[in-house]
Amino acid sequence: MTTLPSNQIAYLTALRQDLHRQPEVSGDEVETAKRITRELTALGADRIWQGLGGHGVAAEFTGRAPGPTVLLRSELDGLPIREINDIPHASQIDGKGHLCGHDGHMATLMGVAMRLATRPARGRVILLFQPAEETGAGAQAVIEDPQWPQIRPDYAFAYHNVPGLPLGEIGLRSGPANCASRGMQILFTGKSSHAAAPEDGLSPGPAMATLMMALPALSQGTIADTDFALATLTHANLGEPAFGIAPADGELRVTLRTMTNEGMDRLIEAATAQVTAARGDLTLDIHWHDVFRGVVNDTDATDIARHVAHDLGHEVNEMPTPMRWSEDFGRIGDDGAKATMLYVGAGTDMPQLHNPDYDFPDALLPVVIDQFAGIVDRLLGLPDT
């Protein structure tokens, strides 16, 4: 496959910026999915699945001979964050923004679809536009969808742009690559009383004060350590904003993060034990949110991506440590595909992901389109012998 001509890159840039103007958050990606479906139809996809795991869309491009299935994944969802950029394509939806670059990831896959006008020699390519990545729910919902067995890949690849790394640098890592994480919501119920007689009530305050120190103290090591654990207090609420009432109710939210899924099991056990020990006579409810399993990159798939990057002359960063942030792409590897995630530099002077002034760098589009198309060529470009 050859590099896309400038007019197609210009079209993809305009598409990316259109998507940026109209972000939809996790689970609400209705119009985004419709736009993606129209684009894929116009590009001649051999088959399109809709409604995957919610609003997910997948397209098949079939090779000329039997062979493996290679899946490339992007995300549909934006974030509930107000954008502050003063740019022509800034978000037009108040309080929502494509501030993680999923608009660019979608445009990248559309570029691969353009390249697939010349079908691979064998096998098939699936382009998956996944819903609800930001909440950790989307990949699992897609896998549990009744349509998934028609799609299930042998190989799967995804990427995330990474501000702070040189533009176009390809970061690769076999083994643990993104941390497991989950949100722990702890709800306490006691008994209110007059503030003049707090002893006649049951306040969650002492238990919460203890846990606000004890839970973060479960953190250990650095991201370079296999037993790395991080517990981050993110929210606390106690009682009513009043002076005459000793409180009855309280809430804590803590994000748990580990390098491995096994480490997460241990951290959950330790955190739950701390909460149970502190509860006293309070009624206690624990709920789990935004559950991400760790991403573990397959060695063979990572080697394929490395060979392609070198062949294309891309700068390769052999990452010594995983990313601390989480990604739900690991679910596809858990499902049996040889899967790997690439980490592509978005520029050293870029705002960080989820910052209100972040914007995906359009100069990255041809770099990753060539990388993904090269992976397809390497896996499906030669007929079986």
Secondary structure, 3 states (H helix, E strand, C coil): CCCCCHHHHHHHHHHHHHHHHCCCECCCCHHHHHHHHHHHHHCCCCEEEEEECCCEEEEEEECCCCCCEEEEEEECCEECCCCCCCCCCCCCCCCCECCCCHHHHHHHHHHHHHHCCCCCCCCEEEEEEECCCCCCCHHHHHHHCCCHHHCCCCEEEEEEEECCCCCCCEEECCEEEECEEEEEEEEEECECEECCCHHHCECCHHHHHHHHHHCHHHCECCCCCCCCEEEEEEEEEECCCCCCEECCEEEEEEEEEECCHHHHHHHHHHHHHHHHHHCCCCEEEEEEEEEECCEEECHHHHHHHHHHHHHHCCCEEECCCCECCCCCCHHHHHCCCEEEEEEEECCCCCCCCCCCCCCCCHHHHHHHHHHHHHHHHHHHCCCCC
